Amino acid sequence: MSNGGPVSDLVAFQQTGLVPVASYARTSEDFRQRDGHGVRHQLRINERTAQQRGCRVVATYTDNGRSATRPGVTRPGFDRLIADLARGCTAVGQEIRGVVCVADDRLYRRPEDLARFYAALTAQEGRVYLDPRGARDPYSKDGLLQAVRALEAAVTETQVRSQRIVNWHWARAVEGVPHSGPRPFGWQEDRITLHPYEAALVQQAISDRIGGKAARAIARDWCDLGVTGTRGGRPNAQTVTQIMTAPRVCGYRANRGLLLLVPETREPVSGQWKPIVTPEQWRAVCATFSPGSLYLHRGSGTPRLTEGKPKPRSLGSGLLRCGTERPDGTECRGAMCTQKGRSKRSPYVYTCRACGRCSISGPLADEALERLLLSDAPVHASPSNSVRRRWTAGEMGLDEKRGIIRSVLDCCVVRPGVKGDPSWDHTRVQPVWRCAAQAEAAAG
């Protein structure tokens, strides 16, 4: 190997053999053809780029229809690439000495992803990064600055595009143009003409609700009739509530959670579609729900009307991580969120929001957390006698309990259960204790 850096290493490899590189491709959306043609095209370009630079693609990683801008979106292909780069080889042992991609913004559009990628790429000496413009030295100052400039350009482009989309939707809204997106329940595909059967259902539902009928009962009636939503889902109380309280049912146009008003008259903007009920009926049905249930609070693209995040209602909220093993041997470690359960024994459950393959009974997990703290904690994390007494006597609130647990635990990893086994296994919840110094700092 040459000592002149990755680019000279590339030349040396070209003299003795082809440099093994990983190929990565990503598209933000694939809702039209749904055939993955975008990532296939990128992979072909990557193959050509690798051949032109004396490299060969030994592994491919793709994320089809995955945004790299929105937080919380998982990219399994990118995560596998990072793990393999850090290890230096694929899961089957094939060496990787670089990455090829059509553009930087396919890999990262957020600072944290840039940091992850460069840390993994430069974990070993002699790595290269290729794109159609040529080879880049990821270890040099110029290579890093080029990556940062690409990130800044991607962030700026995202902001400009986002504002352009917002302005486009607003301009359409003030003209009364129907909403884009899936066909709204109650209208034909043109979003203007009423659907005779669905519109009659919505009209009757609004009348029944004003008369005192529960949204759950209305949803059950629709299910009995075999009614499905415009995307094939079965109606439930929440979807029925959204349909009944959407301003469109009385012909009003809203945008981003607000009714649009005509500047001269301050009257609501009327849409170009045919309404199902009168504005008076719409206001009457909205008055039967709490503000937090209304379409203007919960509808698509609507900012929440409440201030701040809702307080956790369970002991393990935000503390549990998924321990499901991925195909590459790594753990998922996705955050587990609280969902409604289906039994009296487990009225709520914790489910991994990343992979969805791991769930655990909420009461079981919370009971396991209490056991860990009160019975199995190491010396530096063991609570004082006064804390134990107040905890067991029920003198502590949920916030104080969570604060104590967070001061001694980084998180808890939940191992997947055994399908068909109804027994409660507390050992599924495995703690990751803070060290003594961390615990003291957190407690202080």
C-alpha positions as CSV (number, residue, x, y, z in Angstrom):
1,M,0.0,0.0,0.0
2,S,1.1,3.5,-0.7
3,N,1.7,6.0,2.1
4,G,0.3,8.9,0.1
5,G,-3.2,8.7,1.4
6,P,-6.5,7.2,0.0
7,V,-6.2,8.6,-3.5
8,S,-2.7,7.1,-3.9
9,D,-4.0,3.9,-2.3
10,L,-6.6,3.9,-5.0
11,V,-3.8,4.1,-7.7
12,A,-2.0,1.3,-5.9
13,F,-5.1,-0.9,-5.9
14,Q,-5.6,-0.2,-9.6
15,Q,-2.2,-1.6,-10.3
16,T,-2.8,-4.8,-8.3
17,G,-6.5,-5.3,-8.5
18,L,-9.9,-3.5,-8.2
19,V,-10.8,-1.7,-5.0
20,P,-13.7,-3.3,-3.2
21,V,-16.4,-0.6,-2.5
22,A,-20.0,-0.5,-1.2
23,S,-22.7,1.0,-3.3
24,Y,-25.5,3.0,-1.7
25,A,-28.7,4.3,-3.3
26,R,-31.7,6.1,-1.8
27,T,-34.9,7.7,-3.0
28,S,-37.2,9.9,-1.0
29,E,-40.4,8.6,-2.3
30,D,-41.7,5.8,-4.5
31,F,-45.5,6.3,-4.4
32,R,-46.1,6.5,-8.1
33,Q,-44.7,3.4,-9.8
34,R,-43.7,1.6,-6.5
35,D,-41.2,-0.5,-8.4
36,G,-37.9,0.7,-7.0
37,H,-36.7,2.0,-10.4
38,G,-35.1,5.1,-8.7
39,V,-32.7,3.1,-6.6
40,R,-32.0,0.7,-9.5
41,H,-30.9,3.5,-11.7
42,Q,-28.6,4.9,-9.0
43,L,-27.0,1.5,-8.5
44,R,-26.3,1.3,-12.2
45,I,-24.6,4.7,-12.1
46,N,-22.6,3.6,-9.1
47,E,-21.4,0.5,-11.0
48,R,-20.3,2.7,-13.9
49,T,-18.5,5.1,-11.6
50,A,-16.7,2.3,-9.8
51,Q,-15.5,0.7,-13.0
52,Q,-14.3,4.1,-14.3
53,R,-12.3,4.6,-11.1
54,G,-10.7,1.1,-10.9
55,C,-13.1,-0.2,-8.3
56,R,-15.6,-3.0,-8.0
57,V,-18.9,-3.0,-6.1
58,V,-18.9,-5.9,-3.6
59,A,-22.1,-4.9,-1.7
60,T,-25.2,-2.8,-2.3
61,Y,-27.3,-1.0,0.2
62,T,-30.6,0.7,-0.7
63,D,-33.4,2.7,1.0
64,N,-36.3,3.0,-1.3
65,G,-38.9,5.7,-0.5
66,R,-37.0,6.8,2.7
67,S,-36.5,10.4,3.6
68,A,-33.2,11.5,4.9
69,T,-34.5,14.9,6.1
70,R,-37.3,14.1,8.5
71,P,-36.2,13.0,12.0
72,G,-37.3,9.6,13.3
73,V,-37.3,8.0,9.8
74,T,-35.3,4.8,9.9
75,R,-33.1,3.8,7.0
76,P,-32.2,0.1,7.3
77,G,-29.8,0.2,4.3
78,F,-27.9,3.2,5.6
79,D,-27.7,1.6,9.1
80,R,-26.3,-1.6,7.6
81,L,-23.8,0.4,5.6
82,I,-22.6,2.2,8.7
83,A,-22.2,-1.1,10.6
84,D,-20.3,-2.8,7.8
85,L,-18.0,0.2,7.3
86,A,-17.2,0.3,11.0
87,R,-16.5,-3.4,11.0
88,G,-14.5,-3.2,7.7
89,C,-16.4,-5.9,5.9
90,T,-19.8,-7.1,5.0
91,A,-21.8,-9.7,7.1
92,V,-20.3,-12.5,4.9
93,G,-16.7,-11.2,5.4
94,Q,-16.2,-9.3,2.2
95,E,-13.7,-6.4,2.7
96,I,-14.9,-2.9,2.1
97,R,-12.4,-0.1,1.3
98,G,-14.8,2.7,0.2
99,V,-18.2,3.9,-0.8
100,V,-19.7,4.9,-4.1
101,C,-22.8,7.0,-4.4
102,V,-24.4,9.3,-7.0
103,A,-24.5,12.3,-4.7
104,D,-23.8,13.3,-1.1
105,D,-27.4,14.1,-0.4
106,R,-28.4,10.4,-1.1
107,L,-26.3,9.5,2.0
108,Y,-27.0,12.4,4.4
109,R,-29.1,15.5,4.7
110,R,-28.8,15.9,8.4
111,P,-25.6,16.7,10.5
112,E,-25.9,13.6,12.6
113,D,-26.0,11.4,9.6
114,L,-22.9,13.1,8.2
115,A,-21.1,12.5,11.5
116,R,-22.1,8.9,11.6
117,F,-21.1,8.3,8.0
118,Y,-17.6,9.9,8.2
119,A,-16.8,8.3,11.5
120,A,-17.6,4.8,10.0
121,L,-15.9,5.6,6.7
122,T,-12.6,6.8,8.3
123,A,-12.6,4.1,11.0
124,Q,-9.8,2.4,9.1
125,E,-7.0,3.8,6.9
126,G,-7.0,3.9,3.2
127,R,-10.7,4.3,2.5
128,V,-12.1,6.2,-0.5
129,Y,-15.3,7.9,-1.4
130,L,-16.5,8.0,-5.0
131,D,-19.2,9.9,-6.9
132,P,-19.5,10.6,-10.6
133,R,-17.2,13.6,-10.3
134,G,-14.3,11.6,-9.0
135,A,-12.6,10.2,-5.9
136,R,-12.5,12.1,-2.6
137,D,-10.1,11.9,0.2
138,P,-12.3,11.6,3.3
139,Y,-9.3,12.1,5.7
140,S,-8.2,15.5,4.3
141,K,-9.4,18.9,5.3
142,D,-10.6,19.6,1.8
143,G,-12.6,16.3,1.7
144,L,-14.4,17.1,4.9
145,L,-15.1,20.7,3.9
146,Q,-16.5,19.4,0.6
147,A,-18.8,17.1,2.6
148,V,-19.9,20.0,4.9
149,R,-20.6,22.3,1.9
150,A,-22.7,19.5,0.4
151,L,-24.7,19.2,3.7
152,E,-25.3,23.0,3.8
153,A,-26.5,22.9,0.2
154,A,-28.9,20.0,1.0
155,V,-30.3,21.8,4.1
156,T,-30.8,25.0,2.1
157,E,-32.5,23.1,-0.7
158,T,-34.8,21.3,1.8
159,Q,-35.8,24.6,3.4
160,V,-36.4,26.3,0.0
161,R,-38.4,23.3,-1.3
162,S,-40.4,23.1,1.9
163,Q,-41.4,26.7,1.8
164,R,-42.2,26.4,-1.9
165,I,-44.6,23.5,-1.1
166,V,-46.2,25.5,1.7
167,N,-46.7,28.5,-0.5
168,W,-48.2,26.2,-3.3
169,H,-50.7,24.6,-0.9
170,W,-51.7,28.0,0.5
171,A,-52.2,29.5,-2.9
172,R,-54.4,26.6,-3.9
173,A,-56.3,26.8,-0.7
174,V,-57.2,30.5,-0.9
175,E,-58.7,29.8,-4.4
176,G,-60.9,27.1,-2.9
177,V,-59.1,24.3,-4.8
178,P,-59.8,20.8,-3.3
179,H,-57.2,19.2,-1.1
180,S,-54.5,17.2,-2.8
181,G,-53.6,13.7,-1.6
182,P,-55.9,10.7,-1.3
183,R,-59.6,11.1,-2.2
184,P,-61.5,12.4,0.8
185,F,-64.3,10.2,2.1
186,G,-67.6,11.4,0.7
187,W,-66.5,12.7,-2.7
188,Q,-65.7,11.2,-6.1
189,E,-62.2,11.1,-7.5
190,D,-62.5,14.6,-8.9
191,R,-62.9,15.7,-5.2
192,I,-65.7,18.0,-6.2
193,T,-68.7,15.7,-6.9
194,L,-70.3,14.0,-4.0
195,H,-70.1,10.2,-3.7
196,P,-73.8,9.3,-3.3
197,Y,-73.3,6.4,-0.8
198,E,-70.4,7.8,1.3
199,A,-71.9,11.3,1.4
200,A,-75.2,9.9,2.7
201,L,-73.3,8.0,5.4
202,V,-71.4,11.2,6.5
203,Q,-74.6,13.2,6.6
204,Q,-76.4,10.6,8.7
205,A,-73.4,10.2,11.0
206,I,-73.3,14.0,11.7
207,S,-77.0,14.0,12.4
208,D,-76.7,11.0,14.7
209,R,-73.7,12.5,16.5
210,I,-75.5,15.8,17.1
211,G,-78.4,13.6,18.5
212,G,-76.0,12.1,21.0
213,K,-74.7,8.9,19.4
214,A,-71.1,7.9,20.2
215,A,-68.5,8.0,17.5
216,R,-67.5,4.5,18.4
217,A,-71.0,3.3,17.7
218,I,-71.1,5.1,14.3
219,A,-67.8,3.5,13.4
220,R,-69.2,0.1,14.4
221,D,-72.2,0.6,12.2
222,W,-70.0,1.5,9.3
223,C,-68.0,-1.7,9.8
224,D,-71.1,-3.8,9.9
225,L,-72.1,-2.3,6.6
226,G,-68.7,-3.2,5.1
227,V,-67.6,0.4,4.7
228,T,-63.9,1.0,4.2
229,G,-61.9,4.2,4.0
230,T,-60.6,5.6,0.7
231,R,-57.3,3.8,1.4
232,G,-58.9,0.5,2.4
233,G,-58.8,0.8,6.2
234,R,-61.6,-0.1,8.5
235,P,-63.4,2.8,10.2
236,N,-62.7,3.5,13.9
237,A,-63.9,6.2,16.2
238,Q,-61.0,8.5,15.4
239,T,-61.3,8.3,11.7
240,V,-65.0,8.9,11.9
241,T,-64.5,11.9,14.1
242,Q,-62.0,13.3,11.6
243,I,-64.4,12.8,8.7
244,M,-67.3,14.5,10.5
245,T,-65.3,17.5,11.9
246,A,-63.3,18.3,8.7
247,P,-64.3,21.8,7.5
248,R,-64.7,20.4,4.0
249,V,-68.0,18.7,4.9
250,C,-69.6,22.1,5.0
251,G,-67.6,23.5,2.1
252,Y,-65.0,25.5,4.1
253,R,-61.3,25.5,3.1
254,A,-58.6,25.1,5.7
255,N,-54.8,25.2,5.5
256,R,-52.4,23.9,8.0
257,G,-54.9,23.7,10.8
258,L,-56.6,27.0,10.3
259,L,-59.8,28.1,8.5
260,L,-58.9,30.5,5.7
261,L,-60.8,33.8,5.7
262,V,-61.6,36.2,2.9
263,P,-59.7,39.4,3.7
264,E,-62.5,41.7,2.8
265,T,-65.4,40.0,4.6
266,R,-63.6,37.9,7.1
267,E,-65.9,35.0,6.1
268,P,-64.5,31.5,5.7
269,V,-63.2,30.7,2.2
270,S,-65.6,28.4,0.4
271,G,-64.2,25.5,-1.6
272,Q,-65.1,24.6,-5.2
273,W,-66.6,21.2,-4.1
274,K,-70.2,20.4,-3.1
275,P,-70.8,20.4,0.7
276,I,-72.4,17.5,2.5
277,V,-73.9,19.5,5.4
278,T,-74.5,23.2,6.3
279,P,-71.9,25.3,8.2
280,E,-74.4,25.3,11.2
281,Q,-74.5,21.5,11.2
282,W,-70.7,21.3,11.1
283,R,-70.3,23.7,14.0
284,A,-72.9,21.8,15.9
285,V,-71.1,18.4,15.5
286,C,-67.7,20.0,16.3
287,A,-69.2,21.2,19.6
288,T,-69.9,17.6,20.6
289,F,-66.2,16.8,20.8
290,S,-63.3,18.1,22.8
291,P,-61.0,20.5,20.9
292,G,-58.2,18.0,20.9
293,S,-60.3,15.5,18.8
294,L,-61.3,17.9,16.0
295,Y,-59.9,17.7,12.5
296,L,-58.4,21.2,12.9
297,H,-56.4,19.8,15.8
298,R,-55.4,16.4,14.5
299,G,-55.7,16.6,10.7
300,S,-52.9,16.0,8.3
301,G,-50.3,18.7,8.4
302,T,-52.0,20.4,11.4
303,P,-49.8,21.8,14.1
304,R,-50.8,20.7,17.6
305,L,-52.8,23.2,19.5
306,T,-51.4,22.1,22.9
307,E,-48.3,23.6,24.3
308,G,-45.3,21.3,24.8
309,K,-45.2,17.6,24.8
310,P,-47.7,15.5,26.6
311,K,-46.5,14.1,29.9
312,P,-45.6,10.4,30.1
313,R,-48.4,8.3,31.6
314,S,-46.3,5.2,32.3
315,L,-43.1,4.4,34.2
316,G,-41.2,3.0,31.2
317,S,-42.0,5.7,28.6
318,G,-38.8,6.8,26.9
319,L,-36.7,4.3,28.8
320,L,-37.2,1.1,26.9
321,R,-35.2,0.1,23.7
322,C,-35.9,-2.8,21.4
323,G,-33.5,-5.8,21.7
324,T,-34.6,-7.5,18.4
325,E,-31.7,-8.9,16.4
326,R,-31.4,-7.5,12.9
327,P,-30.3,-9.7,9.9
328,D,-26.7,-8.2,10.2
329,G,-26.5,-9.4,13.8
330,T,-26.8,-5.9,15.4
331,E,-29.6,-4.9,17.8
332,C,-32.5,-2.7,16.7
333,R,-32.3,-0.4,19.8
334,G,-35.4,1.5,18.5
335,A,-37.4,3.4,21.0
336,M,-40.5,1.6,22.4
337,C,-43.6,3.7,22.5
338,T,-46.8,3.2,24.5
339,Q,-49.9,1.8,22.8
340,K,-53.3,0.7,23.9
341,G,-53.5,-2.9,24.9
342,R,-56.2,-5.5,24.2
343,S,-56.7,-7.1,27.6
344,K,-57.4,-6.1,31.2
345,R,-54.2,-7.6,32.3
346,S,-52.3,-5.5,29.8
347,P,-54.3,-2.3,29.2
348,Y,-51.2,-0.8,27.5
349,V,-48.1,-2.2,25.8
350,Y,-44.7,-0.9,24.7
351,T,-44.0,-1.5,21.0
352,C,-40.9,-0.8,19.0
353,R,-41.7,2.1,16.7
354,A,-38.7,1.3,14.4
355,C,-39.1,-2.4,13.5
356,G,-42.5,-3.2,15.1
357,R,-41.2,-6.7,15.9
358,C,-41.0,-6.4,19.7
359,S,-43.7,-5.7,22.2
360,I,-44.1,-6.2,25.9
361,S,-47.0,-5.8,28.3
362,G,-46.9,-2.3,29.9
363,P,-47.6,-3.4,33.5
364,L,-45.0,-6.2,33.1
365,A,-42.3,-3.9,31.9
366,D,-43.1,-1.3,34.7
367,E,-43.1,-4.0,37.3
368,A,-39.7,-5.2,36.0
369,L,-38.4,-1.6,36.3
370,E,-39.5,-1.5,39.9
371,R,-37.8,-4.8,40.7
372,L,-34.6,-3.7,39.0
373,L,-34.5,-0.5,41.1
374,L,-35.6,-1.9,44.5
375,S,-34.1,-5.4,44.4
376,D,-31.4,-5.8,41.7
377,A,-29.7,-2.4,41.5
378,P,-25.9,-2.3,42.0
379,V,-24.5,-0.6,45.0
380,H,-24.0,2.8,43.4
381,A,-27.6,2.8,42.0
382,S,-29.4,1.3,45.0
383,P,-31.9,3.8,46.5
384,S,-31.8,4.9,50.1
385,N,-34.1,3.5,52.7
386,S,-36.2,6.6,52.8
387,V,-36.7,6.4,49.0
388,R,-37.7,2.8,49.3
389,R,-40.2,3.5,52.0
390,R,-41.9,6.4,50.1
391,W,-41.9,4.3,46.9
392,T,-43.5,1.2,48.4
393,A,-45.9,3.3,50.5
394,G,-47.3,5.0,47.4
395,E,-46.1,8.5,48.5
396,M,-44.3,9.2,45.2
397,G,-45.8,10.5,42.0
398,L,-45.0,9.2,38.6
399,D,-42.6,12.1,37.7
400,E,-40.5,11.5,40.8
401,K,-40.3,7.8,40.2
402,R,-39.2,8.3,36.6
403,G,-36.6,10.9,37.8
404,I,-35.1,8.3,40.2
405,I,-35.0,5.6,37.5
406,R,-33.5,7.9,34.9
407,S,-30.7,8.9,37.4
408,V,-29.4,5.4,37.6
409,L,-30.4,3.8,34.2
410,D,-29.3,4.8,30.7
411,C,-32.1,2.6,29.3
412,C,-33.5,-0.9,29.4
413,V,-33.2,-3.3,26.5
414,V,-36.3,-5.5,26.0
415,R,-35.7,-8.9,24.5
416,P,-38.4,-10.3,22.2
417,G,-40.9,-12.7,23.9
418,V,-41.7,-16.2,22.9
419,K,-44.7,-16.4,20.6
420,G,-47.6,-18.3,22.3
421,D,-46.1,-18.1,25.7
422,P,-48.4,-16.0,28.0
423,S,-46.2,-16.2,31.1
424,W,-44.6,-13.0,32.4
425,D,-40.8,-13.1,32.2
426,H,-39.3,-10.1,34.0
427,T,-35.8,-11.0,32.7
428,R,-36.8,-9.8,29.2
429,V,-36.2,-6.3,30.6
430,Q,-32.4,-6.0,30.8
431,P,-30.9,-2.8,32.4
432,V,-28.1,-0.6,31.1
433,W,-26.9,1.0,34.4
434,R,-25.2,4.3,34.5
435,C,-21.7,4.3,36.0
436,A,-21.3,5.7,39.5
437,A,-20.1,9.1,38.2
438,Q,-23.0,9.4,35.8
439,A,-25.5,8.4,38.4
440,E,-24.2,11.1,40.8
441,A,-24.3,13.8,38.1
442,A,-27.9,12.8,37.1
443,A,-29.1,12.7,40.7
444,G,-27.5,16.1,41.4
